[in-house]
Amino acid sequence: MAKIRLTKNELKQQKDNLKRFVRYLPTLELKKKQLLMEIRALQHRMDELEADRKRAETELARWVAVFADKADLESLIRVSEVVIDQGNVAGIDIPVFKEIRFEETEPDFLTTPLWVDSAVEVTQTQIKNRVQRELIRRQQEILQEELRTTIQRIKLFEEVKIPEARENIRVIQIFLGDQQTAEVVRGKIAKNKIERKKAEAANP
């Protein structure tokens, strides 16, 4: 605990600190709750995307046998742009998926197998799914780190700052009370001395 000055000004400062800490604590608790809710929502979204990925894989399995046919899928599926927006959760900026754009590529209908259109569509969906999952992982990392920091601050206020301010106030009040008592006692002693001298002067 830092050394404190045992003065009225310091007492006021410590009382102001205590009010500020007590007032700020519910804000931190609310932020913690918002972060937890958002982290759970992100996990739910991640589970949905994972289920979608598995369904798409099952669909792709239908084409595995025919993938042996010659078809340059790589030339038909090219990402031109991934558009990332910015969102805000509990005052924290996070990247948010907006859209993914693919290059428009028309296959040669004479030489391309019929299954390619469906395979391209499913593969594009899988690429989009992967990009979204990667972004959600990044969001989770950011919010988990902020949650860790928020919990640390709550503990700091609850376990250190608020008890410390209360103890400082108690110590200063005791000291100032003792000082006031000592002043009263000194005043009475001085008064008694004056009265005794007056009495001695009146009765030589």
N, C-alpha and C positions, 0 to 999 in steps of 0.2 A: 504494500500500500504506500502510495506517495505521501511524503510529509505534507501536512496541511497547516495553514496559518489559523491560529485560534482567535479569530476576529469576527466581528459582526458582518463585515463585508464577505468574508469567506463563508459564513453561515448562509447568507443570502445566495451566494454562488452555488453552494451545494444543494440548497433547496430548489433552485432553478434547474440544476442538472437533474435532480431526481424527477421533477415534473416532466422534463423533456424525455428522459429515459422511459418513464411510465407511459407517456403519451405515444411514444414511437413504437413501443413493444407490440401493440395490437396491429399496427401497420405491417410489421415484420411477420406476425402470425398469419395475417390475411394473405400476404405474398407467398408464404410457405404453402398455404392451402391452395392458392391458384396454381402454383407450380406443380404440386402433386396431382391436381385434377388434370392439368395439361399433359403431364408425363403419362398418366393413365390413358388419356385419350389418344396420345401418340402410339402407345403400345397396342391399343385396340385397332388403330388404323394399320399398324405394322402387321398385326395378325390377319386382318382382312386382305392386305396385299400379298401376304404369304399364302393364304388360301387361294387367292386368284392365280398366283404363280403356279401352284400345284395343279390347279384345274387346267391352266394353259399347257403345262407340261404333258398332262394326260392327253390333251387335244393334239399336241405336237407328236406324241407317240404314234398317232395314227399315220403320220407321214414318214416315220423313220424308215420304213421299208422302201418307200419310193425316193427318199433322199439320195439313194444310190444312183438314181438317174442324173444325168448331167444337167445341172442348173446352177448358174452363177448367182447364188442368193446374196453373196457379199456385195456384188455390184448393184443389187436391187434395194438393199437396205443400208442407207447412209444417213446418219444424224446430221442435220444442217445446223441445228441450234437447240440448246436447252435454255428455256426462259425461266429465270429464278426471280421471284419477287421478294419483298421484305415484309415480314409480319412482326407483331409485337405481343409478347406475353408477359404480363406483370412487369411492364417497363423494360423488358429484355428484347432486343432485336434478334430475330431468327430468320434464316433463309426459308422461303416457302416456294414449293414447286408450282409453276404456272402452266407451262406446256412444253412439249417436246416436238420439234419440227423435223420431218424427214425430207430428204431430197425427192422430188418427183421424178421417178424413173419408170418409163414404160417398157415392159419386157417385149421381146420379139414373139408375137403370138404364134408364129409359124414354127419356131424352134423351142419354145419354152413349154414344159409340161403343164397340164391343166391344174395340178395341185399347187403350183408355185404361188398363185394369188393368195390362197388361204394360208400357206406357210409364211408368206411375207407379212400378212396381217397379224397372225399369231405372234410372230417373232418381234414385230414392232411393239405389240402390246407387252411382250416380255421385257423389251428394252425400257419402255416407259415405266413398267413396274419396278425394274431394278434401280432406275434413276430416282424414283420416288422413295424407295426403301433406303437408299444411300442418304438421301436428304433428311429423311425422318431420323436416321441414326445420328446425323449431325445435329438436328434439333434436340434430340434426347441428350446428347453430350453437353450442349450448351445449357439446357435447362437443369440437368443433373448437377452441373458445376455451380450454377446459380443457387440451386436448392441447398447444396452443401455449404455455400457461403452464407446463405440466409439462416440456416440452422446454427451455424457457428455464431452469427451475430445475436440470435435469440438467446443462446447459452451465455454469451458474453454479457448481455443485458441482465438476464435473470440471475446468473450465478456470480457475476463480478460487479458490474457497474451499479445496479440498483442497490444490492447489499452494501457496497462500499460507500455510496452516497448516504445511505441511511445511518451507517456507522459513523461517518464523518460528522453528520448533523448531530448525532447523539453525543459524540466526544466534545464538539464545540459548545453545545448547549450546556453540558456539565461544567466545562471550564468557565464559560461566561457566567453561569449560575453561581459557581464557587467564588468567582471574582466579585460578583454583585453582593454576595453574602459577606465576603471579607470587607468590602467597602462600607457596608452597613455597620459591621462590628467596629471597624476603625472609627467610623463617624460617632458611634455611641461612646467609644473610649475617649475620643477627643472632646465630646460634649461633656462627659463626666469630669474630665480634667478641668475644663473651663469653669464648670459649675463649682467644683471643689475650690479652685483658686478664688472665685468670687466670694464663696462662703468664708474662706480664710481671710480675705481682705476686709470683709464686713465685720468679722470677729477677730481682731488682732490679739 
